[in-house]
Amino acid sequence: MKRLWLFVLCAGSLQAAFGWGQKGHDVTAYIAECNLTPAAAQAVDRVLGGHSPVYYANWLDNASHTPEYAYTKTWHYANIDEGYTFDTMPAEPAGDVVKAVTDLVAQLKSGDMSPEREAEALKMLVHLVGDMHCPMHAGHRSDRGGNQVPVTMFGRPTNLHSVWDTAIPEAAHNWSYTEWRNQIDRLTDDEAACIVRGTPKEWFEQTAALSEMIYRRTPEGTNISYDYVAEFTPLIERQLLMGGRRLARLLDEIYE
């Protein structure tokens, strides 16, 4: 299965609630940490004051609820309504996840930041690269990224956004973030080179395509059960793995 989806990805062109639960962000950050070059790892350790990227993987979700960082609330996603693309959808005036990631990378590469601002930007980047791989963070503006699409999961009322942020990853595997990384991060060099190609915008457009597929597969009122979890577990694994590997590539570029 892994070889199949990697082949499909490499063969083709790269194309409002907060995303992934805590575990998903921890997994993404840990995969990135484990794939940094020695130089980048040393720099990240310095900038984060000796903390792992995992330590700050969920920092922005909390910070965005405070007055100081309220301006980042829209940075976690980029809504794309049915019939639109990222380029044709009216832009979010306060910014979106693609603009935020692109700008943060440019700022960090510039080397012209105070230590405090550099640490802040790095913590933001660690989180937002995870968000751009969460399918409902490319969901429709008309239903708030699936928050207003009622479904049930094992008979209990919920919504499509919550299902994809937290419920399915937790139902897929009851693993720690280190176990997640150990089980899914087993790429060959060629496979790794394939998935880190492209730009943050192209990575997000891949997520947007997945979002449209999920909407079609999960109409309002769907009862999500074991078959749905089994069907989409490989997709969850893929998105977390790609998010982590791509974050590592960005950090390598910034700090090499």
C-alpha positions, 0 to 999 in steps of 0.5 A: 500500500505504501509503495502504491501511494508513493508511486501515484504521488511521484507519477503525477504533478504536485498539485476553522477549528485548529487541526490535527489533535495533539498527537498528530502534531507531535508525530509530525514534529518528531518525524521532522526532528528525526530527519534533520541534518546535523547542522539543522538539528543543532540550529533548531536546538539552539533556537528552541532553547534546548527543547525538541520541536515536539515540545512546541508542536501544539503551542500555536493552537493555544497561543492563537486564543490569546490577545497577543496572537489572535492575529494568527487564528486564520493561519491554520487553514485555507478554506476552498469552497466546492468549484474553486481552487486555491488560486480562484477562492477569494483570499482570507484578508488576515492570511492563511496557512499557505501564506503563513508558512511561505512568509515564515520560511522566508523570514527564517531564511533571512537571518535578520531576526532577534532570537526571540522572534526567531524562536516564535517564528520557528514554533509557528512553522512547526505547527503550521506545516502540520496543519497544511496536511490535515484534510479539513484545513482545506475544507469549505468556507461555507461549512467552516471546514466541515465543522457544520457537517453533522456526522456520527462516529460509532453512533455518537454525534460529531462533525466532519472536522472533529472526526478528521482532526482527532477522532480518526487518528486516535482510532487508527492506532493507539500509539505514542508519537514515538511509536507512530514515527517508528512504524510509519517513517520507513521510506527509502531515499528515493521515496523520501526525495519524492514526497519532499518535492514541491512548494508549500502551496503545492503541498496544500493543493494536494491536501485540498484534493483529499478534502474534496474526496472526503466530502464526497465519501462522507455526506452529511449524516454518515455514520462513521464506523470500523470500515471507514477508519480502516479505509482512511488509516493509510491516508492519515499515516501518509499525511503525517509522514509527509508533513514531518518529512516536508517540515524537515526539508524546510528546516534543513534549507533554513539552517544549512 
